[in-house]
Amino acid sequence: MQDIKRVIEENNGKIVVEHDYFLLVEVSREHVRKLARTLFEAGAYYSTGVGSDERPRNGFFAMYHILNHEESKKYIVLKVEAPEHDLRIPSITPEIEGANWAEREAHDVLGIVFEGHPEPERLILPDDWPEGVYPLRKDFKYNEKVKPVRKEEKFIEREDALVLPLGPFHPTLHEPEYFEIYVDGETIAGARYKGFFIHRGLEKLAEGRLTIHQIPFVAERICGICGYTHMICYCQAVENAIELEVPERAEYIRTLLLEIERIHSHILWFGVVYHLLGFDTGFMHAWRIREKVMDIAEMLTGNRKTYGMSLVGGVRRDIDEDKKEKTLKALREVSQEMKKLFNDVLAMKEILNRIEDVGILPKDRARSIGVVGPVARGSGINTDVRKDHPYAAYKYLDFKVPVYNGCDVLSRYLVRADEIFESIYLIEQVLDQMPGGDIMVERFEVPEFSVGVGATEAPRGEDVHFVITHRGSKVYRWRPRAPTYNNLPSVPVMLEGEHLADAPAIIGSIDPCFSCTDHVTIVDDSTGKILFRGPLEDAIRRLKR
């Protein structure tokens, strides 16, 4: 830790907040690029970036670059400011590839210009969004409507390859996303990704309409598969901001439900991958076994999904002691059946030929892009938030982090397979060691403009939430970053040089969740009619009622 502090100070950074979980460092525009590069070279990888309109506070805009330094078990938050009349900040993307999307998003929603950015194109706003309108500025109302500007759709042509559109609606994509694949015969010569078709505006809604205590239920609806990890991640960000200690029993209950969620998410993924490979028998077996895990979740929380179990300060409901044995019995059955399924599948050469040495993501590119979770661990990177930044009850528990060096679809498959059994082992320890006591801190104060970072190891990888608190039980800024946001930029690397028929399995190997990566309700601009409405909006309407 002292070495990192020295690096920061020697590169003109000023530590203004030193928290057990993170360091908040102020750095000038002139020095941000060098400091970011030096930290990256010292082992800190780029986690996410957050733009913020802080003019009501101090007349400036700010960009927060969040780097994960696993060795010191700290997140390093670099804050760089720019005034409205000179809204330029040097881009750090030329130094750290993983900062690409975060900087482009901050430009889209706030108008911050990142000088020297190698790809200064729109990321999340549609092409017909009017110039000079920035939806996350504080003077833009959450219910304000903009008039689209008609523009011709951009389409990249290549003389050396045929352009093949995959999406936004396609049988192998369960959500609307678009991949522009360039093919030479049956070989993929390159790819371009265009997403954010289902941006839901949750950050603006949270800052404009919701309280600190309502946001957990919105956060849980970011993802329909692993939403509880978002709920916990948000709660941890606020708890870190206000330095609130959660009761130990609540930490164990959170861990129990997080691992239940990880098991069901991974088994769901195996079913989807078998389906993409044309092995629907495997798909049916995986989802049949997953039902046992969903039954456990329902028994413990009352819901098969969307548990609604946590708030800032702890958990809302206790776990009945008499359900422990039922949980353990069901998990033993899941373990036995998944072992048999894995043994049967990996004995099939037809499956192995489709996933071994396919979709290669070299370790150096994986680190440069900043991929997380099974995608990183499948490329030989030993990273796991539960170990590197212990939270909940993980600091009391024993478990291994599976890492494979094949850098292919098979390695990502094997990481998830091992993690299912590690999760079962974790749950056994939780149920055996769970202490008594309170489950919630009922009363606490929320100071204004406190910065907090929360991180969890979601089934898909590192999940990060950034919070700035506000008066009146509100948040000034909330930025959730889902794991797929970091993993998607690696897909074009995996696709290049592979057979076109392998594209669905390669894309599926990152376990993409597009809805939790995207933040837009789709509207017919001629009638104003909403054509697509995600579950988030439904949740907000229920909260308001």
N, C-alpha and C positions, 0 to 999 in steps of 0.2 A: 504494500500500500504506500509506503514511504517513497518507493521508486516512482510510482505513478504520480504522486503529488509533486515530486521534484521535476518530472517531465512536464507537467502542466505549468508549473511556475517558471521553468526555464524557457517555455515557449509562450510567455506573456499571457497565460491564463490566470484568472483570479478565482479561487474557490470561495463561494459566498454561502453555500450550504453544505455541511458535511453530515450526511445521514448514514445510518447503518447500512442502508440499501443502495444509496446513490450519492454522487457528488454533483452539485450544481456549480458550473464553472462559467464565469463571464469572460468573453474574449472579444476583441475588437474585430472589425471587418478585415483589417490589414493582416491579422495574424491567424484567423480561423482556419485557413487552408493548411498552413504549416502545422498547427497544433493537431488538427484532425489526422493529417498524414503521419505525424510522429506517434500518435496514440495507436493508429492502425498497425504501424510497424512494431509497436510494443505489445501487440497481441489483442487489441480491442477491435472487435468487428462491429460493423454498422448495424444497428438494430432498427431504428426508425427516425423520422424527422417530423417536427411539428411546427407549423407556422402559427403565429398568434398576433391578433390585432390588439395592441396594448396602448393605443392612443388615449383612451379614457383614463389610463393610469399615469402615463408619462410622456405621451406624444409620439411614441415609437411603435414600429412593428418589430417583432422578434422571430427568429428562427431558432428552434431547439433541436440540435443534433444529438441523438441518444446512441451512445456506443456501449457495448457490453464487454467489460473486461473481466473475463471469467477467473483469471488467476487471483485477482484481488477481491473477487466476489462483490464487485461494485458495478453499477451502471454509471457512466460518466455523461452528464448532460451539458453540452456546450451551448450556451446562450449567446447569440450575436444579434445586435440591434441595428436598425436602420430607420432614419426619419422619413416621414411621408414624402417630403420634397426631394428626397434622394434615395429611393427605395431599391438600392442595389446592394447585393451581397455576393462576394465571390463564391462560385460553385465549388464544392469539394468533390463532386462526381469524378473529375479527372484524376483525383487521388484515390477515391474509394468508390468503386463501381456501384456498390449497394445503395448509395445516396441518390441515385438517378430518379426513382419514382417519387421519393419524398420531396425533393426539390421541385419537381414538375407539378406535383399536387399543390404545394404551397404557392407556386406562381398562379395556378388556376384559380384557387379559392381566395387568395389575398392580394395578388398582384405583385408579389416580391419578385424582382428580377435577379436571377442567378447568373452572374457574368462568367462566361467561359464554359457554360454547360454544353456538353457535346450533342445533346438531343433536345433542344428547346421547343418541343412540341406539346400540345395539350395532352393531358393524361386522363382526367376524369370528366371534364366538361365536354358536352357534345359539340360537334363542329358548328352547329347553328346557334350556339350561345353567343350573345352580343359581346363585342369587345368592351373592355373597361368596366364590366360589371362583375364584382367579386363577392360571392355569396357568404363568405365567412367573415367579412368585415362587420364590425359592430353596428354600423349604420345601415346595414341591409337587413330588413325585417324577415323573420322566419317564414311569414305567409305572403311575402312579396312575390309577384309574378313578373316574369320577363317575357318580352316578345321575341320569338326566335328570328334569326336572320338567315334567310335562305342562302345556302352555299352548296357548291358542287362537291359531291363526295370524292374524297381522295382515294385513288387506287394506284398502287405502285406496280409498274410493269417491269419485267426483266426479259432481256433478249435471250439469256442463256437458260431460262427455265419457264415452265408453264405455271401460271398462278392458279392455285386451287384454294377456294374459300372453304373453310371448315367452321360452320356456325353462321350467325349467332344461334340458330336453332338447328340441331343435328341429333340424330339418334344416340350418338356416343357422348354427347354433352348434355348433362341433366339440368343445366342452367344456361341462360343466354350469354355466350361469350364467343368471340370471333378470333380465329387463327387464320392468317393468310400464309399458306404453305406453298413454297416454290419447289416444284418437282422437275427432275430431269429423268424421264422415263419413270421407273418405280422408286428412284432414290430422292430423298428430300435434300434439296440444295440449300435450304434456309427457311426461316419462318419469322413472321411478325405477329405480335399479339396486340389485340385491341379489346379492352374490357370496359367495365364500369357502365354496363347497360342497366343495372338495377341499383344504382346509387339511391340511397333512401334518405339522405339528409339528416341522419340521426344526430350528428354533432350540433348542427344548428338548432334542431328541436330541443336537445338537452339544455343548451345554453339559454334558449329563449323561453322554454315552457316548463321544464321539469325541475324538481328539487333533487338534492343529493340522495334522498331516500327513495325516490321514484326511479332513478336511473338504473339501479341494479336489475329491475325487471325488464327494462328496455335492453340493457346490455346482454341479458340472457337470451334475447331474441335476435341477436346479431347472427347467430348460426342455429340452424334447426337440428344439428347433430351434436355439436359440442358447445352448447350455449352456457352451461354452468361454469366453465372455465373463464368465460368472459365476465360473468357475474362476480366471480371471486377476484379476477384481475382488477376490475374496477374498484371493488371494495378495498383491496390491498393498496391501490394507488391513493385513495382518500385516507386510509388508515396511516399510510406512511407520511402523507402530507401533514396530518394533524398529530402524528406520533401517538397513535392509539394502540394499546396492546390488547389483543384479542384473547379471551379465555382459552385455556389449553384444551378443554373438552371440545370447544367449537372448532379449534384447529384440527382435531382428529376427525370430527364429523365432516368438515370440508374435504379433508384428504380422502376419506372413505368414498364420498360421492364423486370426487374428481377421478378416482381410479375406476369406479363403476362406469363412468362416462367414457374413459379411455378404452376400456374393454369393448363396450358396445360399438364405439366408433371404429375401432380397428376391425372388428368382425364384420361390420357393415362394409368397410373398405374391401376386405377380402372377397366378399360376395360380388361387389361391383367389378373388381378386377377379373374374377373368373368369368363374369358376364361379358366383359370387353374382349376376353380371349376366346369367347364362343363356348365356354364350359359352363352351361347353365345348371348342370347337376350340382357342381360345386357352389354356385350362387345360391341354390335352394337350400343346400345343407348349411352353409354359413349363416344364412338368415334364419333358418330354423333354430340353430344353436343360439343365435343372438336373442331370440325371444326369452330365453331363460334369464339373460342379463336384464332385459327390459322389465321382466317380472320382479326382479330384485329391486330395481329402481322404484317401481310402483309400490312395492311393499314398504320400502323405507321412507318414501317421500309423498306418496299419494299420487304420483304422476309417473308415467312411463318416460316422459321427456319434459323439459322445462320444469325443473324441480321447484323453483321459487323458494329456495331454502335459506338464502343468505341476505344479510344487510350489512351496512357498515357497522362494525363492532361485534360481529359474531354470526350466529345462525338463528333462524326463526323458530325452528322446532327441534326437539331432541330425538334421539334414536332409541327405540324401545330395546331393552336388553334381551327380551325373549325372541327377537328376530335374528339374533346372531347365528344360531345354529342353522336356521333355514337358509341364511345367506351363504354360509360356508358349504352346506350340502349342495346348493345349486352351483356354486363356483367349482366344486370338485367335479361335478358332471360336465360343466363347460370345459374344464381343463382336459378331461379325458377325451371328450368328443373332438375338441380342436386339435389335439395331438394326433388323433387318428386321421382327421381330415388333412392335416399338413403332410403326414407321412404318405397318404394316398396320392395327393396332388404332386408332391415333389418326386414321386416315383414315375410320373408320366413324362416321357421325353417330349411329347407334343407341347406341354406347358413350358418345360425348361427351355426348349429351343426358342420360345417366344419372349423369354424374359432374361436369359443369361447373356451377358455381353451386349445388351440392348439398352439404348438410352443412357449413354455414358456421360457422367458429369464429373470431370476431374476434380481432385481435391482442391487445387489452387483456385480454379474458377468458382467452386462452391464457396470457398472462404471469401473471395473477392466480391461475389454477388451478395453474400450474407445470407445464404439459405439456412433454414432452421429445421429442427426436429428430425424425423426419420430420413428426410432428404439429405441433411448434413451428415447424419450418422452413417448413412449408406455410402457416403463418399469419404469415410475414414476420419470424420471430425467428431471428437469426443465432446459433445456439448449437450447439456440438459439443465434447464433452469432449476429443476428439483435438487440437483447436486451443486450447481454453480452459484445459485442464489436461493438457498433453502427458505421455504415458506411453509405455512400451515404446519403439519406435523412431520414433514419430510426430514427435518433436522434430527428427529428422534428415531428414524427408521433405517433399516438396512435394505439396500437393493443395488442391482448392477445396471449399468447403462450399456445396452447392446450397441456395438459399433462394428461395421463391416467395411472392407476396403475395395469391394468390387466396383463401386461407383456406377452400378447398373440397376435395372429394374429389380433383378433378383435380390440384390443387397438391400434395397428398400423394402422388399417383401420380407426378408429374413429379420430385419430390425423390428418390424411390426409384430411378426410372429413371436419373437422372444419377449417383446414388451407385454404381450397378453399374460404370459406366465409370471413375469415380474410384478405385474399389477395385482394378480391373484395373491402372490406372496406378500405384497404390501398390505392388502386388505386383511389378510390373516393376522398380520402384526397389529394393525389398527384395532381390530376387534378384540385382540388379546390384551392390548396395553391401554385401551381407552380409559382415561381418568374420569373421575366424577367432577362435580362442580358446576359453575354457571356456564351458560352458553351464549350470553349476550351482555355487552356493556350498554346499559340503557341510556346513560346521560354522558354527553361529551360536548365540548365547545369546538366550533370550526372557525379558526382564524381566517381572515381575508387574505387572498393572494398567496397562499401557501402552495408550493409546488410538490407534487407527489408522483412517483413512478411505481407502477405495479407490474409484475411479470409472473406468468404461470407457464408451465410446460403443458400446453394443450396437446391433444392427440396428434395434431399436425405439426407441432413445434412451438417455439417461443411465442407467446401471446403477450403484448405490451399495451398498457393503458397509461396515458399521461393526463394529469389533472392539475388545474389551477383552481383553487377554491375561491368562492365569492361570498358576499354578504347575503343574509337572508336564506341560508340553507340552499344556496345555488352554486353552480359551477361557473367559473369565468371561461374556462377552456377545458374541453374533454376530447381527447383523441385516442380512440381505440385502434390498434394495429393488429390484424389477424395474421396468423402464420403464412397463409397462402400469398399474402401481399409480398412477402420476401421470397417465396419459392417460385412464383410464376415467372419472373424474369429468367430463370434458369431453363425453362422449357425449350426455347429456341436452340440453346446449346445442346440439349439432349437429343433434339430431333435431327439436327444436321448430320447428313451422311447415312441415316437410317432408312429402312424400307417404309414406304407410305403405309402399308398395312399395319405397321407397328405403332403408328402415331397415336391411336386411341389408348393403348396400354401405356405408352410413355407419358402422355399427358395425365392419365389416371394414376401413374405411379407416385405423383406428388400429393395425391389425395386432395385435389383442388376443391376449395369451397369458394365459389365465385360470389355468392351473396354476402358472405362475411368479409370478403375483400372489397367489394364495391360498397359505396356508402349511399339510383335515381328512380323515382317513380316515373314511369313513362306516360307522357301526356300527348294526346292528339292536339297539335298546335292550332288546328282550324276550328275545333269545337270546344277545346278545354276539357274533354272527357278523359278521365284516368283510365289508361289501358292496362296498367300493371300496378298492383299495390302489394308490397311485401308484408310479411307478418308484423313488422315493426309498427307500421301505421295503425294496424288493428290493436296492437298492444297499447299504443298511446291513447286511442279513443276509449279503450276500457278504463285506463287509468284516470282519464278526465271525467268519466261518468262516476 
